């Protein structure tokens, strides 16, 4: 089948881009796959894309920066969507032209605003799938209302967790729309897994407030009081960098906690560690959790909504701790540092259990969904066609009867 992904910006950095590239590359082993990027601002993507996947952009900021339609506000992309300020009448026009001209069997939107375009303008013969990479409850009320108005036109909504799929079923009125969880996939690393011997804790992700790296740094101050031989490396970049740097200096942890900057691919850094740490207050899925587990690291994570508890089995392949609890977080890290056998056992379990997030199992789920949607669409089309043909037959008969009795009606009028 031919599958098209509609993506905000394939040339940026972010979890949605990485997971779209992963899924597209895996699907391209058996299908014709393309990624349509609404925006482009550089020559090559930051992430490596499988050469079997076609990539094209609808707008190019390098050469269309001053396009007159860029100055006009978008009318289709919802104003309540987080990325609204990056959309315009130009993107409205380009997206509509693209969608109405597609001959794909399956078209997949990858963020709420693009799903609105897909619902309103997607090719009716294709299976239209809206992906949710965040969560329904995380959207502002105005956006939820906008989605509620158009999402019934889609064939399916996929979420990255079962909890979010349940939220969509409970809170959105979408009769006939299939709602299912389709987790993100992470390819098998090309490096040997971590051996669990390095005295290093690894954290990775954007340096933003919701990731609560400050909690991790404060917890690590408790850790080094007992285990000064361990180090914490935090990978990523973001607005919180300077504040985190100041906190490290304030706590005297400059020899123990290091802000490493952004690395891509990250696998070579994961395998240098023995424990991974995630301290988010909110995690729609938990991509870094799966990445770390795929490299053989047990993960100590906050039990925040929505993803961690669906990925980690507490005490088996990692630990779940309360959000914002520095003391419990430090205790969980120390438990793994003190007990080499426990750390190795959990690391092996993490490696084994994370295989369910490999491209193979996720692609099988995606293919099954797409096949079901296309079969259902074909069946509905046949039923609709039968009704239309039956209606046409009745219309022809009615017309024939009208013509047949027309002379009689005329004669009656003359007699009167």
ZIVENQUI-V118525 format. One record per residue. N is the residue number from 1. RES is the residue in three letters. SS is DSSP state (A for helix, B for strand, O for the rest). Layout:
N/RES/SS ; N/RES/SS
//
This chain:
1/UNK/O ; 2/UNK/B ; 3/UNK/B ; 4/UNK/B ; 5/UNK/B ; 6/UNK/B ; 7/UNK/B ; 8/UNK/B ; 9/UNK/B ; 10/UNK/O ; 11/UNK/O ; 12/UNK/O ; 13/UNK/O ; 14/UNK/O ; 15/UNK/A ; 16/UNK/A ; 17/UNK/A ; 18/UNK/A ; 19/UNK/A ; 20/UNK/A ; 21/UNK/A ; 22/UNK/A ; 23/UNK/A ; 24/UNK/A ; 25/UNK/A ; 26/UNK/A ; 27/UNK/A ; 28/UNK/O ; 29/UNK/O ; 30/UNK/O ; 31/UNK/O ; 32/UNK/B ; 33/UNK/B ; 34/UNK/B ; 35/UNK/B ; 36/UNK/B ; 37/UNK/B ; 38/UNK/B ; 39/UNK/B ; 40/UNK/O ; 41/UNK/O ; 42/UNK/O ; 43/UNK/O ; 44/UNK/O ; 45/UNK/O ; 46/UNK/O ; 47/UNK/O ; 48/UNK/O ; 49/UNK/O ; 50/UNK/O ; 51/UNK/O ; 52/UNK/O ; 53/UNK/O ; 54/UNK/B ; 55/UNK/B ; 56/UNK/B ; 57/UNK/B ; 58/UNK/O ; 59/UNK/O ; 60/UNK/O ; 61/UNK/O ; 62/UNK/O ; 63/UNK/O ; 64/UNK/O ; 65/UNK/O ; 66/UNK/O ; 67/UNK/O ; 68/UNK/A ; 69/UNK/A ; 70/UNK/A ; 71/UNK/A ; 72/UNK/O ; 73/UNK/B ; 74/UNK/O ; 75/UNK/O ; 76/UNK/O ; 77/UNK/O ; 78/UNK/O ; 79/UNK/O ; 80/UNK/O ; 81/UNK/O ; 82/UNK/O ; 83/UNK/O ; 84/UNK/A ; 85/UNK/A ; 86/UNK/A ; 87/UNK/O ; 88/UNK/B ; 89/UNK/A ; 90/UNK/A ; 91/UNK/A ; 92/UNK/A ; 93/UNK/A ; 94/UNK/A ; 95/UNK/A ; 96/UNK/A ; 97/UNK/A ; 98/UNK/A ; 99/UNK/A ; 100/UNK/A ; 101/UNK/O ; 102/UNK/O ; 103/UNK/O ; 104/UNK/O ; 105/UNK/O ; 106/UNK/B ; 107/UNK/B ; 108/UNK/B ; 109/UNK/B ; 110/UNK/O ; 111/UNK/O ; 112/UNK/A ; 113/UNK/A ; 114/UNK/A ; 115/UNK/A ; 116/UNK/A ; 117/UNK/A ; 118/UNK/A ; 119/UNK/A ; 120/UNK/A ; 121/UNK/A ; 122/UNK/O ; 123/UNK/O ; 124/UNK/O ; 125/UNK/O ; 126/UNK/O ; 127/UNK/B ; 128/UNK/B ; 129/UNK/B ; 130/UNK/B ; 131/UNK/B ; 132/UNK/B ; 133/UNK/O ; 134/UNK/O ; 135/UNK/O ; 136/UNK/O ; 137/UNK/O ; 138/UNK/O ; 139/UNK/O ; 140/UNK/O ; 141/UNK/A ; 142/UNK/A ; 143/UNK/A ; 144/UNK/A ; 145/UNK/A ; 146/UNK/A ; 147/UNK/A ; 148/UNK/A ; 149/UNK/A ; 150/UNK/A ; 151/UNK/A ; 152/UNK/A ; 153/UNK/A ; 154/UNK/O ; 155/UNK/O ; 156/UNK/B ; 157/UNK/B ; 158/UNK/B ; 159/UNK/B ; 160/UNK/O ; 161/UNK/O ; 162/UNK/A ; 163/UNK/A ; 164/UNK/A ; 165/UNK/A ; 166/UNK/A ; 167/UNK/A ; 168/UNK/A ; 169/UNK/A ; 170/UNK/A ; 171/UNK/A ; 172/UNK/O ; 173/UNK/O ; 174/UNK/O ; 175/UNK/O ; 176/UNK/O ; 177/UNK/O ; 178/UNK/B ; 179/UNK/B ; 180/UNK/B ; 181/UNK/B ; 182/UNK/O ; 183/UNK/O ; 184/UNK/O ; 185/UNK/O ; 186/UNK/O ; 187/UNK/O ; 188/UNK/O ; 189/UNK/O ; 190/UNK/O ; 191/UNK/O ; 192/UNK/O ; 193/UNK/O ; 194/UNK/O ; 195/UNK/O ; 196/UNK/O ; 197/UNK/O ; 198/UNK/O ; 199/UNK/O ; 200/UNK/B ; 201/UNK/B ; 202/UNK/B ; 203/UNK/B ; 204/UNK/B ; 205/UNK/O ; 206/UNK/O ; 207/UNK/O ; 208/UNK/O ; 209/UNK/A ; 210/UNK/A ; 211/UNK/A ; 212/UNK/O ; 213/UNK/A ; 214/UNK/A ; 215/UNK/A ; 216/UNK/A ; 217/UNK/A ; 218/UNK/A ; 219/UNK/A ; 220/UNK/A ; 221/UNK/A ; 222/UNK/A ; 223/UNK/A ; 224/UNK/A ; 225/UNK/A ; 226/UNK/A ; 227/UNK/O ; 228/UNK/O ; 229/UNK/O ; 230/UNK/O ; 231/UNK/B ; 232/UNK/B ; 233/UNK/B ; 234/UNK/B ; 235/UNK/B ; 236/UNK/O ; 237/UNK/O ; 238/UNK/O ; 239/UNK/O ; 240/UNK/O ; 241/UNK/A ; 242/UNK/A ; 243/UNK/A ; 244/UNK/A ; 245/UNK/A ; 246/UNK/A ; 247/UNK/A ; 248/UNK/A ; 249/UNK/A ; 250/UNK/A ; 251/UNK/O ; 252/UNK/O ; 253/UNK/O ; 254/UNK/O ; 255/UNK/O ; 256/UNK/O ; 257/UNK/B ; 258/UNK/B ; 259/UNK/B ; 260/UNK/B ; 261/UNK/B ; 262/UNK/O ; 263/UNK/O ; 264/UNK/O ; 265/UNK/O ; 266/UNK/O ; 267/UNK/A ; 268/UNK/A ; 269/UNK/A ; 270/UNK/A ; 271/UNK/O ; 272/UNK/O ; 273/UNK/O ; 274/UNK/O ; 275/UNK/B ; 276/UNK/B ; 277/UNK/B ; 278/UNK/B ; 279/UNK/O ; 280/UNK/O ; 281/UNK/O ; 282/UNK/O ; 283/UNK/B ; 284/UNK/O ; 285/UNK/O ; 286/UNK/O ; 287/UNK/A ; 288/UNK/A ; 289/UNK/A ; 290/UNK/A ; 291/UNK/A ; 292/UNK/A ; 293/UNK/A ; 294/UNK/A ; 295/UNK/O ; 296/UNK/O ; 297/UNK/O ; 298/UNK/B ; 299/UNK/B ; 300/UNK/B ; 301/UNK/B ; 302/UNK/B ; 303/UNK/O ; 304/UNK/O ; 305/UNK/O ; 306/UNK/B ; 307/UNK/O ; 308/UNK/A ; 309/UNK/A ; 310/UNK/A ; 311/UNK/A ; 312/UNK/O ; 313/UNK/O ; 314/UNK/B ; 315/UNK/O ; 316/UNK/O ; 317/UNK/O ; 318/UNK/B ; 319/UNK/B ; 320/UNK/B ; 321/UNK/B ; 322/UNK/O ; 323/UNK/O ; 324/UNK/O ; 325/UNK/O ; 326/UNK/A ; 327/UNK/A ; 328/UNK/A ; 329/UNK/A ; 330/UNK/A ; 331/UNK/A ; 332/UNK/A ; 333/UNK/A ; 334/UNK/A ; 335/UNK/A ; 336/UNK/A ; 337/UNK/A ; 338/UNK/A ; 339/UNK/O ; 340/UNK/A ; 341/UNK/A ; 342/UNK/A ; 343/UNK/A ; 344/UNK/A ; 345/UNK/A ; 346/UNK/A ; 347/UNK/A ; 348/UNK/A ; 349/UNK/A ; 350/UNK/A ; 351/UNK/A ; 352/UNK/A ; 353/UNK/A ; 354/UNK/A ; 355/UNK/A ; 356/UNK/A ; 357/UNK/A ; 358/UNK/O ; 359/UNK/A ; 360/UNK/A ; 361/UNK/A ; 362/UNK/A ; 363/UNK/A ; 364/UNK/A ; 365/UNK/A ; 366/UNK/A ; 367/UNK/A ; 368/UNK/A ; 369/UNK/A ; 370/UNK/A ; 371/UNK/A ; 372/UNK/A ; 373/UNK/A ; 374/UNK/A ; 375/UNK/A ; 376/UNK/A ; 377/UNK/A ; 378/UNK/A ; 379/UNK/A ; 380/UNK/A ; 381/UNK/A ; 382/UNK/A ; 383/UNK/A ; 384/UNK/A ; 385/UNK/A ; 386/UNK/A ; 387/UNK/A ; 388/UNK/A ; 389/UNK/A ; 390/UNK/A ; 391/UNK/A ; 392/UNK/A ; 393/UNK/A ; 394/UNK/A ; 395/UNK/A ; 396/UNK/A ; 397/UNK/A ; 398/UNK/A ; 399/UNK/A ; 400/UNK/A ; 401/UNK/A ; 402/UNK/A ; 403/UNK/A ; 404/UNK/A ; 405/UNK/A ; 406/UNK/A ; 407/UNK/A ; 408/UNK/A ; 409/UNK/A ; 410/UNK/A ; 411/UNK/A ; 412/UNK/A ; 413/UNK/A ; 414/UNK/A ; 415/UNK/A ; 416/UNK/O
//
